[in-house]
């Protein structure tokens, strides 16, 4: 069987799970959407995701339940349990406590950073590792990029550093994939998590250029998870570049295209200059529906 066909079959199962996470899901349901036997589906799913379908569904339901408890202070634990297809309040509490080390009741009253299961679309992961072998199909067309300058106030950054990583894949090799899920759980987050390139002024000896983190208010005094740290970020301006929507399997090309455009961009034409030591340059999670987004620090030129 062609490897790309297997990837698409697993992706269809992932999509079905995502769309039906609050409904009962059986292996036969996954078999029908994937187009293979239940046994073959279970084997493929474990091979490509590292989890059995049951473990994957359970982990995803617990992660979504945790976000529900975090964001809705009035909701009852029992309602969340049944909403995410757990048979009982007790069963949900046991599963939640085992997964996150805190009971759902306690977590709802005082949300702390926890490691949420945040699955990657298998299609993206597969093509990411094979991108060196897959021909890049480029079209000679003009690509529109939206550019704007935004203001960031003084704030703090919860981050996890690597050792030598200079980009995402090296960082994952060093640190693993779990960091993103924890960052997504931070209730006090001002914005969504970021992957970033740290300027020398924000690095410490023996640590990586690339890191992942989430920005929180300047007065943040909450829990700092093991292996993470909090640093202060001063006010700054950022020039944000947003590419066109793209097919999820071609996210690497969308990133490359935007990077090529940024290399030739001249901020001075618009009254700014690059200010790379003022703040980290960062990227948001690539999502096809919105286009790839990256931000680089700038400073307004003094025209006087």
Buried (B, 14 or more C-beta within 10 A) or exposed (E): EEEBEBBBBBBBBBEBBEEBBEEEBEBEBBBBBBEBEBEBBBBBBBEBBEBBBEBBBBBBBBBBBBBBBBEEEEEEBBEBBBBBBBEEBEEBBEBBBEBBEBBBBBBBEEBBBBBBBBBBBBBBBBBBEEBEEBEEEEEEEEEEBEEEBEEBEEBBBBBBBBEEBEEBEBBBEBBEBEBBBBBBBBEBBBEEBBBBBBBEEBBEEEBBBBBBBBBBBBEBEBEEBEEBBBEEBEEBBBBBBBBBEBEBBBBBBBBBBBBEBBEEBEBEEEEBEBBBEBBBBBBBBBBBEBBBBBBBBBBEEEEE
